[in-house]
Each structure stands twice: as C-alpha cells, then as structure tokens.
Amino acid sequence: MTSTTETGEKTGTKDKDYNLIWFTEACLSNALRLESYIEDADRDGDNDLAEFFRKAQADSRKGAEQGKDLLRQRLAG
C-alpha cells in the first residue's frame, strides 16, 4: 500500500509548515470573500445577516493574524 500523503519529500515543505501556510491563506481568502457577502446583505438592507458576516470576517482576520504570527516566529527561528 502506497501513501498519497505528502510529508515534505516531494515539496521540501513539512506537512505542519504547509498546513500553517494553507490555514493562513484560507483565513485571508475567507475574509475577502466575506466582504462581498457583507456588501450583498447591506445592499438588501439585511442588517442581521451583514452583522453575522462581519463577525465571521473578524474571526477569519483573527485566524490569519495568528497564523502570520506563528509563521514569523518559525521563520525567525
């Protein structure tokens, strides 16, 4: 049985490092996508939905900042 999991041998990047980079990018991408959702809700006058998306966007930004902090620490060390 052959494993299809990349462990860094092919890319030169360990899974945990790749995962951290992916997580940070996903959070940033999500924050951008949510901006469109907020605009849509605002345009339709749905304040509850807009606020829901704003909170989700804040959480995504927080995750991105935490990911960037960890990346900085690991790159400096």
KEKE-3310 file (N, C-alpha, C; in steps of 0.2 Angstrom, whole numbers, plus 5000, padded with zeros to 4 digits):
npx = (5004:5003:5006:4998:5000:5008:5024:5034:5044:5043:5040:5048:5043:5038:5023:5017:5021:5017:5003:5001:5004:4994:4982:4983:4982:4969:4961:4963:4958:4945:4941:4941:4932:4920:4918:4912:4900:4895:4893:4883:4872:4871:4867:4854:4848:4848:4852:4855:4860:4871:4879:4881:4890:4900:4905:4910:4919:4928:4933:4939:4950:4956:4961:4970:4979:4984:4990:4999:5008:5013:5020:5029:5037:5042:5049:5059:5066)
npy = (4994:5011:5027:5042:5054:5069:5071:5081:5076:5078:5091:5098:5105:5103:5094:5101:5114:5117:5116:5126:5137:5136:5137:5150:5157:5153:5159:5172:5173:5169:5180:5190:5186:5186:5200:5203:5196:5203:5216:5212:5209:5221:5229:5224:5228:5219:5219:5210:5199:5205:5209:5196:5191:5200:5197:5184:5188:5195:5185:5177:5186:5186:5173:5173:5183:5176:5165:5171:5177:5165:5160:5170:5169:5156:5157:5166:5159)
npz = (5000:4995:5002:4999:5005:5006:5014:5014:5007:4993:4990:4999:5009:5026:5032:5043:5042:5029:5031:5040:5033:5023:5031:5035:5023:5019:5029:5026:5013:5015:5023:5013:5004:5012:5013:5001:5004:5015:5008:5000:5009:5015:5004:5002:5013:5025:5040:5050:5044:5038:5049:5055:5045:5047:5059:5057:5048:5056:5064:5055:5051:5063:5064:5053:5057:5068:5062:5054:5064:5070:5059:5057:5069:5067:5055:5059:5068)
capx = (5000:5007:5003:4997:5001:5015:5027:5039:5050:5042:5039:5053:5040:5035:5016:5014:5023:5012:4996:5000:5003:4987:4977:4983:4979:4962:4958:4964:4954:4938:4940:4940:4925:4915:4917:4906:4893:4893:4890:4876:4867:4870:4863:4847:4845:4848:4857:4856:4865:4878:4882:4883:4896:4905:4908:4913:4925:4933:4936:4944:4955:4960:4965:4975:4984:4988:4994:5005:5012:5017:5024:5035:5041:5045:5054:5064:5069)
capy = (5000:5017:5033:5048:5060:5072:5073:5085:5074:5080:5098:5101:5108:5098:5095:5106:5121:5118:5117:5133:5142:5135:5139:5157:5159:5151:5164:5178:5172:5170:5187:5194:5183:5189:5207:5203:5194:5209:5221:5210:5210:5228:5232:5221:5230:5214:5221:5205:5195:5209:5208:5189:5190:5204:5194:5179:5191:5197:5178:5175:5190:5184:5167:5175:5186:5171:5161:5176:5177:5159:5160:5175:5165:5150:5159:5169:5154)
capz = (5000:4995:5005:4995:5009:5005:5020:5013:5002:4986:4990:5003:5015:5030:5032:5048:5039:5024:5034:5043:5027:5020:5035:5035:5016:5019:5033:5022:5007:5018:5025:5007:5001:5017:5011:4996:5007:5019:5004:4997:5014:5016:4999:5003:5020:5029:5045:5054:5040:5037:5056:5056:5041:5049:5065:5054:5045:5061:5066:5049:5051:5069:5062:5049:5061:5072:5058:5052:5069:5070:5053:5058:5074:5064:5050:5063:5072)
cpx = (5004:5003:5003:4998:5008:5018:5033:5045:5049:5043:5045:5050:5036:5027:5014:5016:5018:5005:4996:5000:4996:4982:4977:4980:4972:4958:4958:4959:4947:4936:4938:4933:4919:4914:4912:4900:4891:4890:4884:4871:4866:4865:4856:4844:4845:4854:4859:4862:4871:4882:4885:4890:4902:4909:4912:4920:4931:4936:4941:4950:4960:4964:4970:4981:4988:4992:5000:5010:5016:5022:5031:5040:5045:5051:5060:5069:5073)
cpy = (5006:5023:5038:5054:5062:5074:5077:5083:5076:5088:5102:5105:5103:5100:5100:5113:5122:5120:5124:5138:5142:5138:5147:5160:5158:5157:5170:5178:5173:5177:5192:5192:5186:5196:5207:5201:5200:5215:5219:5211:5217:5231:5230:5224:5225:5215:5215:5200:5198:5208:5201:5188:5195:5201:5188:5182:5192:5190:5176:5179:5188:5178:5169:5178:5181:5167:5165:5176:5171:5158:5164:5171:5160:5152:5163:5165:5149)
cpz = (5000:4998:5000:4999:5008:5012:5020:5008:4995:4986:4994:5009:5019:5030:5037:5045:5033:5026:5037:5038:5024:5024:5035:5028:5016:5023:5029:5016:5010:5020:5019:5004:5006:5015:5006:4999:5011:5014:5001:5002:5015:5011:4999:5009:5025:5035:5049:5051:5039:5044:5057:5052:5044:5055:5062:5051:5050:5064:5061:5050:5057:5068:5058:5053:5065:5068:5055:5058:5070:5065:5054:5063:5071:5059:5053:5066:5068)
residu = (MET:THR:SER:THR:THR:GLU:THR:GLY:GLU:LYS:THR:GLY:THR:LYS:ASP:LYS:ASP:TYR:ASN:LEU:ILE:TRP:PHE:THR:GLU:ALA:CYS:LEU:SER:ASN:ALA:LEU:ARG:LEU:GLU:SER:TYR:ILE:GLU:ASP:ALA:ASP:ARG:ASP:GLY:ASP:ASN:ASP:LEU:ALA:GLU:PHE:PHE:ARG:LYS:ALA:GLN:ALA:ASP:SER:ARG:LYS:GLY:ALA:GLU:GLN:GLY:LYS:ASP:LEU:LEU:ARG:GLN:ARG:LEU:ALA:GLY)
# end
